[in-house]
Amino acid sequence: MRRTTDGVAFDHHHVRPETRRRRCATVARRTAANDYHSHLHPPEGSDDEHGRELPPVNNETQSTFPTSPLSPSRSRRILLIAAGSFVVVAGLVLRFLAPSPLWLDEALSVNIAQSPLGLHDALRQDGHPALYYLLLGWWIDAFGDSDGVARSLSGVLGVATVVALGAASWRFGKAMTLTMVLLAMSSPFLIAYSVEVRMYSLVTLLVATGWWALRRAWDQPSPGRLVLVAVLSAAAVHTHYWLVFMVAGAGLTLMIGAYQSGNLRRALAPLVALATGSLTLLFWLPVVLHQLAHTGTPWATRARPAEVLIETMQALGGTTRFEGEALGLLLIILVLIGMFGVSPLGTSPLMLRPHRDSPLIGPAAATVIGLGLTVAVAFATGSAFEPRYAAIVTPLLLALAARGIHLLGPKAGPMALAVIVVLGLAVSVDNLRRDRSQGQEAAQAIDAGIVEGDIVLFCPDQVGPATVRYLRTSAERRAFPSGDGELVNWNDYLETVAATNPTELAREVSEAAGSKSVWLVMGSGYRLIDPACATLSSELANLRSPEYRVIPRPVFERMTVLRFPA
């Protein structure tokens, strides 16, 4: 290099030898890096080292999932790492923290898993498949049946769901994976069912793992990957019957994808794996047919499509209170952006339109088809829809919301993620501090005053399991319309209610108690049963003088306890 009157100019004839060698080394390193990148991302239509044609690079995936749309500056990196770590730790802790006593469905799960009737007979009168109860029974045998232990199974499954979602998102880059993990860790829906003794945490795990496994089988249908798809589909249909529709939705999505790619044979092996796993439900078919004929959802009305959409939004938000509904609405907006977004918001406006090149077109199609089939069947058969049933699509909706966050760009995206995470954790904490049931309170009141010969009566029988769970007395128990309060027999439930006379039952129990007391545990808000329970209570009051021992509180499962002495 030499200095001239015009400034500084390069003179290649005056470059020192060591400087020339350093420049040659730099050029060599850049050439090697380019060769390595070409090996990872070869041109479309090129062959690999074995002569096989490689699939084209999905440029849309790279554009809609930028390498680091949330990349912080160095000065903020430590703070963001600390915040992300806090979210992960908080999500883990909240999945194993539930001070509320077990409510009806949870107590029923424990009772069914330990029922002397056996799973086959116990589930004939309940209406669910057997896998979760089998796992819960093994868990209780190994670790005990306390509330915390029984719920911890769902906590473990909930953590595994987050891991599965992270694994499924890994193909879209580290930034997408981080966003997915933060959304899942702070999701009030996933947290809520990680602290309930119900099968819905297992449902979300199977959906998330199924997405990951099916995508891998689609990319490369090796025997090991296909066996995993078959096992997961079998587990799905034996966990919740509505997952049958999600498996069907996944199969239809595969067929549509194969048709659009012009290679129908590509979907054959994954479809066979899905079908093989699903056909294992035939071993449970006699129970399924009995349940279809005699059980159902007598506690609710026919689900309408609009109701399903609104309750799914509420489920994503974790509650029907304002904060939860705001969170659910925000997530649904992001889901729509993730489903229909074409290019990230930045130098150009955010574009939304249906297109089949989206990297999440598979989960989007499976969600629409699976949930659509579910709604259609529920409406046709008069079945109900509860927010917890949204577990069959929640993992996929969160994935679409994560993509929606990335499409908002490097400024709006992080802000939306922060709002969702904060709201999600806040709603979860608020949910966990609230009691779900007065069952334990009712049991303590009865145990404090009951004497030998007294009779405990539940009306309806649905308040029995959450109370019997904590009762220490061995006194005789009865329930309206049937049973002793430990289980609920859903077989022809409304017919049984209609055939049972509450007045006659009150007189029968009063006569059986004789000079002893009758303890009535009565619930409210039960469809078509409240009038019968009011009649039963009134008849007991005509026969004996009532004493209030527990009054209802504003919790989900409200109870009144009355003592009727002789």
C-alpha positions in Angstrom: 0.0 0.0 0.0 1.4 3.5 -0.9 0.2 7.0 -0.1 -0.6 9.4 -3.0 -1.6 13.0 -3.3 -5.2 11.7 -3.9 -5.4 9.7 -0.7 -4.7 6.1 0.0 -4.6 3.5 -2.8 -3.8 -0.2 -3.0 -0.7 -1.1 -4.9 -0.6 -4.9 -5.2 3.0 -4.8 -6.3 4.0 -3.4 -2.9 2.1 -5.8 -0.6 4.3 -7.6 1.8 4.5 -11.4 1.4 3.0 -12.1 4.9 0.0 -9.9 4.2 -0.5 -11.6 0.9 -0.5 -15.0 2.7 -3.1 -13.8 5.2 -5.4 -12.7 2.4 -5.1 -16.0 0.7 -6.0 -17.8 3.9 -9.1 -15.6 4.3 -10.2 -16.4 0.8 -9.7 -20.1 1.4 -11.8 -20.0 4.6 -14.6 -18.2 2.9 -14.6 -20.7 0.0 -14.8 -23.6 2.5 -17.7 -22.0 4.3 -19.5 -21.5 1.0 -18.9 -25.1 0.1 -20.2 -26.3 3.5 -23.3 -24.1 3.1 -23.9 -25.6 -0.4 -23.6 -29.0 1.2 -26.3 -28.2 3.7 -28.5 -26.4 1.2 -27.8 -27.7 -2.3 -29.5 -26.1 -5.3 -32.9 -27.4 -6.1 -32.8 -30.6 -8.1 -29.2 -31.5 -7.2 -28.1 -34.9 -6.1 -26.5 -36.0 -2.8 -23.4 -38.2 -2.5 -25.5 -41.3 -3.2 -27.0 -40.0 -6.4 -30.5 -39.4 -4.9 -32.4 -36.2 -5.8 -32.6 -33.9 -2.9 -35.8 -32.0 -2.1 -35.9 -28.3 -2.9 -35.1 -25.8 -0.1 -38.2 -24.3 1.4 -37.3 -20.6 0.9 -40.6 -19.6 2.4 -39.7 -21.3 5.6 -36.5 -19.3 5.8 -38.2 -16.1 5.1 -41.1 -16.5 7.5 -38.9 -17.9 10.2 -35.9 -15.6 10.1 -32.8 -16.8 11.9 -33.2 -14.3 14.8 -36.2 -12.1 14.5 -36.0 -11.6 18.3 -32.2 -11.1 18.4 -31.3 -8.7 21.2 -28.3 -6.4 21.2 -25.4 -7.5 23.4 -26.4 -5.0 26.1 -29.9 -6.6 26.5 -28.9 -10.2 26.0 -28.2 -11.0 29.7 -31.5 -9.4 30.8 -33.5 -11.4 28.2 -31.8 -14.6 29.1 -32.7 -14.0 32.8 -36.3 -13.2 31.8 -36.6 -16.3 29.7 -35.1 -18.5 32.5 -37.6 -17.0 34.9 -40.5 -18.0 32.6 -39.2 -21.5 32.3 -38.7 -21.9 36.0 -42.0 -20.4 36.8 -43.7 -22.7 34.3 -42.1 -25.7 35.8 -43.0 -24.7 39.4 -46.6 -23.9 38.5 -47.0 -27.4 36.9 -46.5 -29.0 40.3 -48.3 -26.4 42.5 -52.0 -26.9 43.2 -53.3 -26.3 46.7 -57.0 -26.8 45.8 -58.6 -30.0 46.9 -59.6 -32.5 44.2 -62.9 -31.8 42.5 -65.4 -34.2 40.9 -63.5 -35.2 37.8 -60.2 -35.6 39.6 -61.6 -37.6 42.4 -63.4 -39.8 39.9 -60.2 -40.4 38.0 -58.4 -41.6 41.2 -61.4 -43.8 42.2 -61.7 -45.3 38.7 -58.0 -46.1 38.6 -58.3 -47.9 42.0 -61.8 -49.2 41.6 -62.4 -52.8 42.8 -64.7 -53.2 39.8 -61.6 -53.1 37.5 -61.1 -50.7 34.6 -63.3 -52.6 32.2 -66.5 -52.4 34.3 -65.7 -49.0 35.9 -65.3 -47.4 32.5 -68.4 -49.0 31.1 -70.3 -46.6 33.3 -68.0 -43.6 32.8 -67.5 -43.1 29.1 -63.7 -42.9 28.5 -61.0 -45.1 27.1 -58.6 -46.8 29.5 -55.0 -45.7 28.9 -54.8 -42.7 31.2 -56.5 -44.6 34.1 -54.1 -47.5 33.5 -51.1 -45.1 33.8 -52.6 -43.4 36.8 -53.1 -46.7 38.6 -49.5 -47.7 38.0 -48.4 -44.2 39.2 -50.5 -44.5 42.4 -49.2 -48.0 43.1 -45.6 -46.7 42.8 -45.8 -43.4 44.6 -49.0 -43.2 46.6 -52.5 -41.6 46.2 -52.1 -38.2 47.9 -53.4 -35.2 46.0 -49.9 -34.0 45.1 -48.7 -37.4 43.9 -51.8 -38.1 41.9 -51.5 -34.7 40.2 -47.8 -35.0 39.6 -48.3 -37.5 36.8 -50.1 -34.7 34.8 -47.2 -32.4 35.8 -44.6 -34.7 34.3 -46.8 -35.2 31.1 -47.1 -31.4 30.9 -43.4 -30.8 31.0 -43.0 -33.5 28.4 -45.5 -31.6 26.2 -43.3 -28.5 26.3 -40.2 -30.7 25.3 -42.2 -32.2 22.4 -43.3 -28.8 21.1 -39.7 -27.6 21.3 -38.5 -30.6 19.3 -41.2 -30.2 16.7 -40.3 -26.5 16.3 -36.6 -27.1 16.0 -36.7 -27.5 12.2 -37.8 -23.9 12.0 -34.7 -22.5 13.8 -33.7 -21.6 17.3 -35.7 -18.4 17.5 -38.9 -20.3 16.7 -38.1 -23.0 19.2 -37.5 -20.4 21.9 -40.8 -18.7 21.1 -42.6 -22.0 21.2 -41.1 -23.0 24.5 -41.9 -19.7 26.2 -45.5 -19.8 24.9 -46.0 -23.4 26.1 -44.3 -22.8 29.5 -46.6 -19.8 30.2 -49.8 -21.2 28.6 -52.5 -21.2 31.3 -54.3 -24.0 29.5 -51.3 -26.3 29.6 -50.5 -25.3 33.2 -54.1 -25.9 34.3 -54.2 -29.4 33.0 -50.8 -30.2 34.3 -52.2 -29.8 37.9 -55.4 -31.8 37.3 -55.8 -35.6 37.7 -57.3 -35.8 34.3 -56.2 -37.2 30.9 -55.9 -33.8 29.1 -52.2 -33.3 29.8 -51.6 -36.7 28.2 -53.8 -35.6 25.3 -51.7 -32.5 24.7 -48.5 -34.6 24.9 -49.8 -37.0 22.3 -50.8 -34.3 19.9 -47.5 -32.5 20.2 -45.5 -35.7 19.9 -47.7 -36.9 17.1 -47.0 -33.7 15.1 -43.2 -34.2 15.6 -43.3 -37.9 14.7 -45.6 -37.7 11.7 -43.5 -34.9 10.2 -40.4 -37.0 10.5 -42.2 -40.0 9.0 -43.3 -37.8 6.1 -39.7 -36.6 5.5 -38.2 -40.1 5.7 -40.6 -43.1 6.3 -38.1 -45.4 8.0 -39.4 -48.4 9.9 -38.5 -46.9 13.3 -40.4 -43.6 12.5 -43.4 -45.4 11.2 -43.6 -47.7 14.3 -43.5 -44.6 16.5 -46.4 -43.1 14.5 -48.4 -46.3 14.9 -47.7 -46.4 18.7 -48.7 -42.7 19.2 -51.9 -43.1 17.2 -52.9 -46.2 19.2 -52.2 -44.2 22.4 -54.2 -41.3 21.2 -57.4 -43.3 20.5 -57.1 -45.1 23.8 -56.7 -41.8 25.7 -59.7 -39.7 24.5 -62.3 -40.6 21.8 -62.1 -37.1 20.3 -58.5 -37.8 19.3 -60.0 -40.2 16.8 -61.0 -37.2 14.8 -57.6 -35.6 15.1 -56.0 -38.8 13.8 -58.5 -38.7 10.9 -57.6 -35.1 10.3 -53.9 -35.9 10.2 -54.6 -38.7 7.7 -56.6 -36.4 5.5 -53.9 -33.8 5.7 -51.3 -36.3 4.5 -53.5 -37.3 1.6 -54.0 -33.6 0.6 -50.3 -32.9 0.9 -49.4 -36.0 -1.2 -51.9 -35.0 -3.9 -50.7 -31.4 -4.1 -47.1 -32.6 -4.4 -48.0 -35.1 -7.2 -46.7 -38.0 -5.2 -49.6 -40.0 -3.7 -47.3 -42.9 -2.8 -45.4 -40.6 -0.3 -48.4 -40.6 2.1 -49.0 -44.4 1.9 -46.6 -45.5 4.6 -47.5 -42.9 7.2 -51.2 -43.5 6.5 -50.8 -47.2 7.1 -49.0 -46.5 10.4 -51.9 -44.2 11.5 -54.5 -46.7 10.5 -52.6 -49.6 12.2 -52.5 -47.8 15.5 -56.1 -46.6 15.3 -57.4 -50.1 14.6 -56.2 -51.2 18.0 -59.4 -49.6 19.3 -61.2 -52.7 18.0 -60.0 -54.5 21.1 -62.0 -52.0 23.2 -64.9 -52.0 20.8 -67.5 -53.7 23.0 -67.0 -51.1 25.7 -67.1 -48.3 23.1 -70.4 -49.5 21.8 -71.9 -49.8 25.3 -70.7 -46.3 26.1 -72.1 -44.9 22.9 -75.5 -46.4 23.7 -75.7 -45.6 27.4 -73.4 -42.8 28.4 -72.7 -39.3 27.0 -72.9 -35.7 28.4 -76.2 -35.5 30.2 -74.8 -32.5 32.2 -74.7 -30.2 29.2 -76.5 -29.3 26.0 -75.7 -29.8 22.3 -72.5 -28.0 21.2 -73.0 -25.4 18.5 -70.2 -24.4 16.2 -70.0 -20.8 17.5 -69.9 -22.1 21.0 -67.0 -24.4 20.2 -65.0 -21.5 18.7 -65.7 -19.2 21.7 -64.9 -21.9 24.3 -61.7 -22.8 22.4 -60.7 -19.1 22.7 -61.5 -19.1 26.4 -59.6 -22.3 26.8 -56.4 -20.8 25.3 -56.8 -17.9 27.7 -57.2 -20.2 30.7 -60.3 -18.6 32.2 -63.6 -16.8 31.4 -62.5 -13.8 33.4 -61.5 -10.6 31.5 -57.8 -11.3 31.6 -58.1 -14.8 30.2 -60.5 -13.7 27.5 -58.2 -11.0 26.4 -55.3 -13.5 26.3 -57.4 -16.0 24.3 -58.4 -13.3 21.8 -54.8 -12.2 21.3 -53.7 -15.8 20.8 -56.5 -16.4 18.3 -55.4 -13.3 16.3 -51.9 -14.6 16.3 -53.1 -18.0 15.2 -54.8 -16.5 12.2 -51.7 -14.5 11.3 -49.6 -17.7 11.6 -52.1 -19.6 9.5 -52.5 -17.1 6.7 -49.4 -14.9 6.9 -47.4 -14.7 3.7 -44.4 -12.5 4.6 -43.1 -10.9 7.8 -44.0 -7.4 8.8 -41.1 -5.1 8.2 -40.2 -3.3 5.0 -43.6 -4.3 3.5 -47.1 -4.5 5.1 -48.1 -7.8 6.7 -49.9 -9.9 4.0 -52.6 -12.4 4.9 -54.1 -14.8 2.5 -54.6 -18.6 2.2 -51.6 -20.3 0.7 -50.3 -23.8 0.7 -46.6 -23.0 1.0 -46.7 -22.1 4.7 -44.2 -24.2 6.8 -47.1 -24.9 9.2 -49.6 -25.9 6.6 -49.8 -29.4 8.0 -50.7 -28.4 11.6 -53.0 -25.8 10.3 -54.9 -28.2 8.0 -55.0 -30.9 10.7 -56.4 -28.4 13.2 -59.2 -27.2 10.9 -60.1 -30.7 9.7 -59.8 -32.4 13.1 -61.7 -29.8 15.0 -64.2 -29.5 12.1 -65.0 -33.3 12.3 -65.3 -33.0 16.1 -67.8 -30.2 15.9 -69.8 -31.9 13.2 -70.1 -35.2 15.1 -70.8 -33.4 18.4 -73.6 -31.4 16.8 -75.1 -34.3 15.0 -75.1 -36.6 18.1 -76.1 -33.9 20.6 -72.9 -34.1 22.5 -71.5 -31.2 24.6 -68.2 -29.3 24.2 -66.2 -28.1 27.2 -63.1 -25.9 27.1 -61.0 -28.8 28.2 -61.8 -30.6 25.0 -59.7 -28.0 23.2 -56.7 -30.0 24.4 -56.9 -31.9 21.0 -55.8 -28.8 19.1 -54.1 -26.5 21.7 -50.5 -27.6 20.9 -51.0 -26.9 17.2 -52.7 -23.6 17.9 -49.8 -22.5 20.0 -47.4 -23.4 17.2 -49.4 -21.3 14.8 -49.4 -18.4 17.3 -45.6 -18.7 17.6 -45.4 -18.3 13.8 -47.8 -15.3 14.1 -45.4 -13.7 16.5 -42.5 -14.1 14.1 -44.5 -12.6 11.3 -45.1 -9.5 13.3 -41.4 -8.7 12.8 -38.5 -7.8 15.2 -40.3 -4.9 16.9 -43.9 -6.0 17.4 -43.1 -9.7 17.8 -41.1 -9.5 21.0 -43.7 -7.1 22.5 -46.6 -9.5 21.7 -44.6 -12.4 23.1 -43.9 -10.5 26.3 -47.6 -9.6 26.7 -48.7 -13.1 26.2 -46.2 -14.6 28.6 -47.0 -12.1 31.4 -50.7 -12.6 30.9 -50.4 -16.3 30.8 -48.4 -16.6 34.0 -50.7 -14.1 35.8 -53.8 -16.0 34.8 -52.2 -19.3 35.9 -51.3 -17.9 39.3 -54.8 -16.6 39.7 -56.3 -19.9 38.7 -54.1 -21.9 41.1 -55.0 -19.8 44.1 -58.7 -20.5 43.8 -60.4 -23.6 45.3 -62.2 -25.8 42.8 -64.4 -27.6 45.2 -65.8 -27.5 48.7 -65.6 -31.3 49.0 -62.8 -31.3 51.6 -64.6 -28.6 53.6 -67.8 -30.7 53.6 -65.9 -33.8 54.6 -64.3 -32.0 57.6 -67.6 -30.7 58.8 -69.2 -34.2 58.7 -66.2 -35.8 60.4 -66.3 -33.2 63.1 -69.9 -34.1 64.2 -70.9 -37.5 62.9 -71.5 -40.4 65.2 -72.1 -44.1 64.7 -75.3 -44.8 63.0 -75.6 -41.5 61.1 -76.2 -41.6 57.4 -74.5 -39.4 54.8 -76.6 -38.6 51.7 -75.3 -36.9 48.6 -77.6 -35.0 46.1 -76.7 -35.3 43.4 -74.3 -38.2 43.4 -71.8 -35.9 41.5 -70.9 -34.1 44.8 -70.0 -37.5 46.3 -66.5 -38.3 44.9 -64.9 -35.0 45.9 -66.3 -35.4 49.4 -65.8 -39.1 49.9 -62.2 -38.5 49.0 -61.6 -36.7 52.3 -64.1 -38.4 54.6 -62.6 -40.3 57.5 -65.9 -41.8 58.8 -67.1 -45.3 57.8 -70.7 -44.3 58.1 -73.3 -45.5 55.6 -73.4 -43.4 52.4 -76.2 -43.1 49.9 -76.7 -40.9 46.8 -79.4 -39.5 44.5 -80.1 -40.9 42.0 -78.0 -44.0 42.8 -74.8 -45.3 44.3 -72.9 -44.4 47.4 -71.1 -41.3 46.3 -67.7 -42.9 45.4 -68.4 -43.2 41.6 -71.0 -41.7 39.3 -72.8 -44.2 37.1 -73.5 -42.3 33.8 -75.3 -45.2 32.3 -78.7 -43.8 31.2 -78.3 -41.1 33.7 -81.2 -38.9 33.0 -83.5 -41.9 32.8 -82.3 -43.0 36.3 -82.9 -39.4 37.6 -86.5 -39.5 36.2 -87.1 -42.9 37.7 -85.9 -42.0 41.2 -88.4 -40.3 43.5 -86.5 -37.8 45.8 -89.4 -37.6 48.3 -89.4 -41.4 48.7 -85.6 -41.5 49.0 -85.7 -38.8 51.8 -88.3 -40.8 53.7 -86.4 -44.0 53.3 -83.1 -42.5 54.5 -84.8 -40.8 57.5 -86.4 -44.0 58.5 -83.2 -45.9 58.2 -81.4 -43.3 60.4 -84.0 -43.7 63.1 -82.8 -41.9 66.2 -79.5 -40.9 64.5 -78.8 -38.0 62.2 -78.9 -37.6 58.4 -76.1 -35.6 56.8 -77.1 -34.1 53.5 -74.4 -32.9 51.1 -76.2 -30.9 48.4 -74.8 -29.3 45.3 -76.2 -26.6 43.0 -76.0 -25.7 39.3 -76.5 -29.3 38.1 -78.6 -29.4 35.0 -82.0 -31.1 35.4 -81.2 -32.3 38.9 -81.4 -29.2 41.1 -85.2 -29.4 41.4 -85.0 -33.0 42.6 -82.4 -32.1 45.2 -84.5 -29.2 46.4 -87.5 -31.6 46.8 -85.4 -34.1 48.7 -84.1 -31.4 51.1 -87.5 -30.0 51.7 -88.9 -33.4 52.6 -86.1 -34.1 55.0 -86.8 -30.7 56.6 -90.5 -31.7 57.0 -89.3 -34.9 58.8 -86.5 -33.4 60.8 -85.1 -30.0 61.8 -82.2 -28.9 59.6 -78.9 -27.5 60.9 -76.5 -25.7 58.4 -72.9 -26.9 58.8 -71.4 -25.7 55.5 -72.8 -22.9 53.3 -71.9 -22.6 49.6 -68.9 -20.4 48.6 -68.2 -18.9 45.2 -66.1 -21.8 43.9 -66.6 -24.1 40.9 -68.1 -27.0 42.9 -70.3 -25.4 45.5 -71.8 -27.5 48.3 -74.2 -27.1 51.2 -74.0 -29.5 54.2 -77.0 -29.8 56.5 -77.4 -32.0 59.5 -80.9 -33.4 60.2 -81.0 -34.7 63.8 -83.8 -37.0 65.0 
